[in-house]
Amino acid sequence: MIVIETPRLILRHLTLEDTEALASIYADPIVMKFFRSVRSPEVTKQKIEKIIESYEQDGFGLWATIYKPDNQFIGRCGLIPQIVNQCSELEIAYLLAKEYWGRGLATEAAIAIKNYGFEEIGCNRLISLINHDNIASQKVALKTGLTYEKDIQMEGENLRVYAIARN
Ligand SMILES: CC(C)(COP(=O)(O)OP(=O)(O)OC[C@H]1O[C@@H](n2cnc3c(N)ncnc32)[C@H](O)[C@@H]1OP(=O)(O)O)[C@@H](O)C(=O)NCCC(=O)NCCS
């Protein structure tokens, strides 16, 4: 099911058939530098199963991200519920295969996800939680219109909170 379409991207529901494609991205230590570890195909499958549950429970989640010019699966982007300092938040999340970095694709996805969050889901605020050293991700957040709000500690990690409110 297609959720969002942009000039260069399709964001659609993930299915278990995406396991191999996503697992090969999750196996790349450069892509996963700011995550706890690379992820095995088995863990990737479990993650996709949880994401499929989230479509049913929340109506949204992380979506398969397809690059239209070559019809390739290039990552997953979307919305993740988070609890930050005991408050419920909705996070704009993005992760792409490194061959596709540096073309403005994460920003294109993030802007479309922001608009979807405000206009389709009706949320009043969106955030991104980003490792201090993840400069590319912070730039994407800024280009999407989010601004730096505060630093937090979450599960032993120092994270920067970027946020945007619906005007
Ligand atoms: C973060 C990520 C999604 C960005 O994807 P992308 O499609 O390359 O992003 P964009 O091209 O839209 O924008 C990236 C910006 O960061 C800049 N950038 C990239 N690496 C950088 C670095 N090491 N230092 C400074 N700037 C950097 C780019 O030049 C670009 O800025 P510009 O438009 O001003 O030139 C991608 O790097 C990724 O998948 N990383 C691994 C997963 C991850 O960390 N996700 C975020 C978790 S919070």
The ligand as a Gaussian input file, in Angstrom:
#p B3LYP/6-31G(d) Opt

LIG

0 1
 C       21.000000      10.655000       7.692000
 C       20.704000      10.189000       6.261000
 C       19.304000       9.597000       6.204000
 C       20.811000      11.417000       5.337000
 O       20.441000      10.997000       4.022000
 P       20.731000      11.879000       2.722000
 O       19.736000      11.489000       1.679000
 O       22.166000      11.824000       2.380000
 O       20.372000      13.345000       3.280000
 P       20.252000      14.688000       2.427000
 O       21.028000      14.549000       1.151000
 O       18.809000      15.036000       2.339000
 O       20.939000      15.754000       3.375000
 C       22.152000      15.437000       4.047000
 C       22.892000      16.707000       4.411000
 O       23.956000      16.409000       5.302000
 C       25.187000      16.811000       4.724000
 N       26.209000      15.870000       5.214000
 C       26.283000      14.562000       4.998000
 N       27.324000      14.049000       5.686000
 C       27.875000      15.065000       6.360000
 C       28.976000      15.173000       7.252000
 N       29.696000      14.119000       7.609000
 N       29.265000      16.410000       7.762000
 C       28.545000      17.491000       7.431000
 N       27.479000      17.447000       6.596000
 C       27.164000      16.245000       6.076000
 C       24.956000      16.800000       3.238000
 O       25.887000      17.606000       2.545000
 C       23.520000      17.382000       3.198000
 O       23.517000      18.759000       3.492000
 P       23.389000      19.875000       2.344000
 O       22.079000      19.636000       1.647000
 O       23.429000      21.145000       3.116000
 O       24.563000      19.658000       1.435000
 C       21.723000       9.132000       5.787000
 O       23.019000       9.629000       6.009000
 C       21.561000       7.808000       6.518000
 O       20.759000       6.977000       6.147000
 N       22.367000       7.611000       7.588000
 C       22.313000       6.357000       8.341000
 C       21.036000       6.217000       9.150000
 C       20.869000       7.360000      10.118000
 O       21.818000       7.789000      10.774000
 N       19.625000       7.849000      10.197000
 C       19.275000       8.931000      11.073000
 C       19.082000       8.452000      12.467000
 S       18.676000       9.831000      13.543000

